[in-house]
Amino acid sequence: MTRIDFHFNAPDKLGHCCRLLRKIHRAGQQAVVHHDSPAVLAELDRLLWVFSDLDFIPHLMADDPLTADTPILLAAGPVDTPHHDVLVNLASEPPAYFSRFERLIEVVTGDEDDRASGRARWRFYRDRGYPIQTHDLAAAG
């Protein structure tokens, strides 16, 4: 069963995602980042190139032919990849394909609309019996 982690009170959703992906990559895992908007994914792609001078995080859009050889994929919809370690959801709805992954990380900011959609996703997973862990980023400093 997929393990669900909610990272809430993120000051910057894409910045937090970059740090998450660095940590996932350093741990030798693969990840898919989901968002409905190709424009948001394009911005994340740009940020992954510039957020750290010391780190390279190999990533591609999920429709690229080299996905099997790339540990981090950015996807605007369901994708058929060999990646099943971690799915990072940046969208307001649960990804339809989340149960294919060992772990799902939901990133929620302090924005009231984002918090409301985060609560709805929480209920969705809880009502289906998924184990959920929380990580309050404001408390973590």
N, C-alpha and C positions, 0 to 999 in steps of 0.2 A: 504494500500500500504506500502511496506517495506521502512523504512527510512534508507538511506545510509549515513554512516560517513566515511570519509577518514582521517586517522591519517597518516600524511606524515612527512618525515624527521626523521623517527625513527632511532636512532643510532644502535639499536639492535632489530631485529624483534621479536625474541623469548623472550627476556627480557621484551620488551614492552607488548607482549602478556601475560606474567605472571602477570604483574601489572594490565592490563585490566581485566583479569579473577578474580583477587583478588577483584577489584572494583565491578565487576558484581556480584560475589558471595556475597559480603557484602551487596549489594542492594537487595538480595533475589531473583535474577533472575537466569535463567538457560542459558547455552550457549553451542554451538557446535563450535569447532575449526576445520576448514577445511584446509587441505593441501594434495596435490597429493602424497606426499612421506611418506610412513610409517616410514622411517628413521628419517625424520624431526619431525614427531609426537612422535616418541620414545624419541628424544632429548628433546622435549617440556615436555613430561611426566617426564623425569628425572629432568628437571629444576623446574617443579612445586613442586617437593619434597624438593628442596634445596635452592630455591631463597630467602626464608625468614624464619628465625628461629621462628618468632612469628605468622606465618599464616599457616593454613592448608586449602588447596583448594581441596575438594573432586573431583576427576576426574577419568575417565576410558576411555579406547578405546571404540569406538562406537559399536563394535561387542560383547562386554561383556554382559552376561545375566542380569547384575544388572543396566543397563542403566536407567531404569525407576526410580530408586532410587538415581541416582547420578546427581548432578546439572551441571557438566562440562563434556562434551564428546569430544573426539578427533577422527576425522573422515577423512579417506583418500578418501572417495567418498560419493555419496548420501546415506543417512541413513534415516530410518523411525523411528523417535523417538517422544516421547511426548513433546520434547523441541521445543518451537517456539518463545522464547524471543529474543535471540541474536545469530547471526552467525558471527564468526570472520574468515575472509578469509586471509590466509597466502600464498595462491597459486597465480600463475601468471594469471590465467583465472578466470572469474566469476563462482562461483559454480552453477551448473545447478538447484539446489534446493533452491536458496537463497530467492525466493519469499514466501516461507512458513514461514519466520521469520518476526517478527515485526521490527527488526533492523539488519542491516548488517554493520559490521565494517571492513574496508579494512585497512591493515597496510602496509605502503610503506616506504622503507628505502631511503637513499640518493644515493644508488648504481644506476648507470645509466641504467642498464638493468631492475632493479626493478621499477625505475621511469617510464621507457617507457611502461612496462606492466601495471603499475598503471594508466597511462594516457589512455591507451586503455580500461581499465575497466571503468574508469570515463566516457569516450565517450559512452560505451555500456549502462551504467545506464542512463546517461543524455538523450540519443537518445530514450529511452523507457519511459521517463517522470518521473523517480524516483526523489524524493527530495534528494538533496545531501548537506551535511554540511562538512566543512573542519576544521581540527585541525592541525595547524603547530606545531609540537613538538619541532622544533628548536627555534621558537619564545616563546614557553611556558617555555623554560629553561630546 
